[in-house]
Amino acid sequence: MCARQQLKAFLLLHGVRYAGRADWGPADCRWLSAYAFDSVWQQLAFEEYRRTIEAVLHWRFYPAALGLQTMRGVRFTTAVGMLVELGDLSRLAHPRQVMAWLGVTPSETLVRRQAPSGQHLTENGNSYARKLLLEAAWSYQHPARVSPEIQRRHEGIPKRIVDAPWDAQMRLCRRYRKLLARGKQKNIAVVAVPRELAGFIRDISQLAMSLSVRPGVCMA
């Protein structure tokens, strides 16, 4: 994000303005790759900024980051943050292992955040990854839909991956509404979502890695 801001500032400083929609999509990338400065030194600085932005494309977990961004509530920074903290999810053979590692499994002994069943979440494991997961979970309190922003993230992604987040959204939104209908408080009902969401994150990231998703975009 800093590199993006620095590149934009550099271009504006030299009077270079992009006429299209600056959303860092495929059109942006094509324009950036074709643009050239007359000055050798300006071109050198420009290429350095651009390489910094595009470096993430060569990260081995980048396909998983793209796959996770097809999910509701998971943007680029959330996807990358989760993957940096979780690492290689193939080491966790079952979704329940991911839930346990994130500390979103119920516990009968620890009295922390109350779960809908009357149990409590252990809150063991990686606290930062759990924070990202809980923030993403709040988006499932609204009716299931594919927003224009999520549709943009779906561009160039295989249908098998796009279908999985929709299934996740339908299931999690329905679960949230059922808990509310049973009289659960809003902040309690939403705690049930992260457990299942963690499982979907594992499955979708693994699927994206197996398909080696790498559409031609700068940064989704």
C-alpha positions in Angstrom: 0.0 0.0 0.0 2.9 2.4 0.8 4.5 1.5 -2.5 1.2 2.3 -4.4 1.0 5.7 -2.6 4.6 6.4 -3.4 4.2 5.5 -7.1 1.0 7.7 -7.4 2.9 10.6 -5.7 5.8 10.1 -8.1 3.6 10.2 -11.1 1.7 13.2 -10.0 5.0 15.0 -9.1 6.1 14.6 -12.8 2.7 15.6 -14.2 1.7 12.0 -15.2 -2.0 11.3 -14.9 -3.8 8.0 -15.7 -7.1 8.7 -17.6 -8.8 5.5 -16.7 -10.1 4.1 -13.5 -7.2 3.8 -11.0 -8.2 0.6 -9.3 -5.0 -1.4 -9.9 -6.7 -3.8 -12.2 -5.6 -5.3 -15.5 -6.0 -2.0 -17.4 -3.8 -0.2 -14.8 -1.1 -2.9 -15.1 -1.1 -2.7 -18.9 -0.8 1.1 -18.8 2.0 1.0 -16.2 4.0 -1.6 -18.1 3.8 0.5 -21.3 4.6 3.9 -19.9 8.1 5.2 -20.1 9.8 8.4 -19.0 12.3 10.3 -21.2 14.8 10.7 -18.4 16.8 7.6 -17.6 16.8 8.4 -13.8 13.1 9.0 -13.7 12.5 5.7 -15.5 14.8 3.9 -13.1 12.8 5.2 -10.1 9.5 4.5 -11.8 10.5 0.8 -12.4 11.7 0.4 -8.8 8.3 1.6 -7.5 6.5 -0.7 -10.0 8.7 -3.8 -9.0 7.9 -3.2 -5.4 4.2 -3.4 -6.1 4.4 -6.4 -8.4 6.7 -8.4 -6.0 3.7 -9.9 -4.3 2.8 -11.7 -7.6 5.8 -13.9 -7.1 4.9 -14.9 -3.5 4.2 -18.6 -3.3 1.0 -18.0 -1.5 -0.3 -15.4 -3.9 -2.7 -17.8 -5.6 -4.3 -18.5 -2.2 -4.5 -14.7 -1.5 -6.4 -14.3 -4.8 -8.7 -17.2 -4.0 -9.5 -15.9 -0.5 -10.4 -12.5 -1.9 -13.3 -14.1 -3.7 -14.9 -14.4 -0.2 -17.1 -11.9 1.4 -15.4 -9.9 4.1 -11.9 -10.9 2.9 -10.0 -8.1 1.1 -6.3 -8.1 0.0 -4.8 -7.1 3.4 -7.0 -9.6 5.3 -6.1 -12.4 2.9 -2.4 -11.7 3.1 -2.5 -11.2 6.9 -4.3 -14.6 7.3 -1.8 -16.4 5.1 1.3 -14.8 6.6 0.1 -16.0 10.1 -1.3 -19.4 9.0 1.5 -20.3 6.7 1.1 -23.5 4.6 -2.4 -24.7 5.3 -1.7 -28.1 3.8 0.0 -29.1 7.1 -3.5 -29.0 8.7 -5.3 -32.1 7.4 -8.8 -31.1 8.7 -10.8 -27.8 9.0 -11.2 -28.5 12.7 -7.4 -28.2 13.1 -7.5 -24.7 11.5 -10.3 -23.8 13.9 -8.3 -25.0 16.9 -5.2 -23.3 15.7 -7.1 -20.0 15.5 -8.7 -20.5 18.9 -12.3 -20.5 17.7 -13.3 -23.9 19.0 -15.6 -24.2 22.0 -14.2 -24.8 25.5 -16.1 -26.0 28.6 -13.4 -24.7 31.0 -12.3 -21.3 29.8 -14.7 -18.4 30.3 -14.0 -16.0 27.5 -16.2 -15.0 24.6 -19.5 -16.7 24.9 -20.5 -19.0 22.1 -24.1 -19.7 21.0 -24.1 -23.2 22.4 -23.4 -21.8 25.9 -19.8 -22.9 25.7 -16.9 -20.5 25.4 -14.1 -20.0 22.8 -10.7 -21.1 23.9 -9.0 -18.0 22.2 -5.8 -20.0 22.0 -3.5 -19.8 19.0 -2.7 -16.8 16.8 -4.5 -13.7 18.1 -3.9 -11.6 15.0 -5.2 -14.2 12.6 -8.2 -14.7 14.9 -8.8 -10.9 14.9 -8.9 -10.8 11.1 -11.2 -13.8 11.1 -13.7 -12.2 13.5 -13.7 -8.9 11.5 -14.5 -10.9 8.3 -17.3 -12.8 10.1 -19.2 -9.6 10.8 -20.0 -9.2 7.0 -22.1 -12.3 7.1 -24.8 -10.7 9.3 -26.2 -9.2 6.0 -28.2 -11.1 3.4 -26.1 -13.1 0.9 -25.2 -11.1 -2.2 -22.3 -10.6 -4.6 -21.3 -6.9 -4.5 -19.7 -5.1 -7.5 -16.4 -5.1 -5.6 -16.5 -8.9 -5.1 -17.5 -9.3 -8.7 -14.4 -7.4 -9.7 -12.3 -9.7 -7.5 -13.8 -12.7 -9.3 -12.4 -11.6 -12.7 -10.1 -14.2 -14.1 -10.7 -16.7 -11.2 -11.8 -20.2 -12.1 -15.5 -21.0 -11.6 -14.7 -23.8 -9.1 -13.2 -21.2 -6.8 -15.9 -18.6 -7.3 -18.6 -21.1 -6.5 -17.1 -22.1 -3.1 -17.3 -18.6 -1.5 -21.0 -18.3 -2.6 -21.7 -21.6 -0.9 -19.9 -20.3 2.2 -21.9 -17.1 2.1 -25.2 -18.8 1.8 -24.5 -21.2 4.6 -23.0 -18.6 7.0 -25.6 -15.9 6.4 -28.3 -18.5 6.9 -26.7 -19.7 10.2 -26.5 -16.2 11.5 -30.2 -15.5 10.8 -31.2 -18.8 12.4 -29.3 -18.0 15.6 -31.0 -14.5 15.8 -34.4 -16.2 15.2 -33.7 -18.4 18.2 -33.3 -15.3 20.4 -29.5 -15.1 20.4 -27.9 -11.6 20.8 -26.2 -10.2 17.7 -22.7 -10.2 19.2 -23.2 -13.8 20.3 -24.7 -15.1 17.1 -21.7 -13.7 15.0 -19.2 -15.8 17.1 -20.6 -18.9 15.5 -19.6 -17.8 12.1 -15.8 -17.7 12.4 -15.5 -21.5 13.2 -17.1 -22.4 9.9 -15.5 -19.5 8.1 -12.1 -20.9 9.1 -12.9 -24.2 7.4 -13.9 -22.5 4.2 -10.7 -20.4 4.3 -8.7 -23.6 4.4 -10.6 -25.3 1.6 -10.6 -22.3 -0.7 -7.0 -21.4 -0.2 -6.0 -25.1 -0.9 -8.1 -25.2 -4.0 -6.6 -21.9 -5.3 -3.1 -23.3 -4.6 -3.8 -26.5 -6.5 -5.1 -24.6 -9.5 -2.2 -22.1 -9.3 -4.5 -19.1 -9.7 -2.5 -16.2 -11.2 -4.6 -13.8 -13.3 -2.9 -10.9 -14.9 -3.5 -8.2 -12.3 -1.2 -6.0 -10.3 -2.9 -6.5 -7.0 -6.5 -7.6 -6.4 
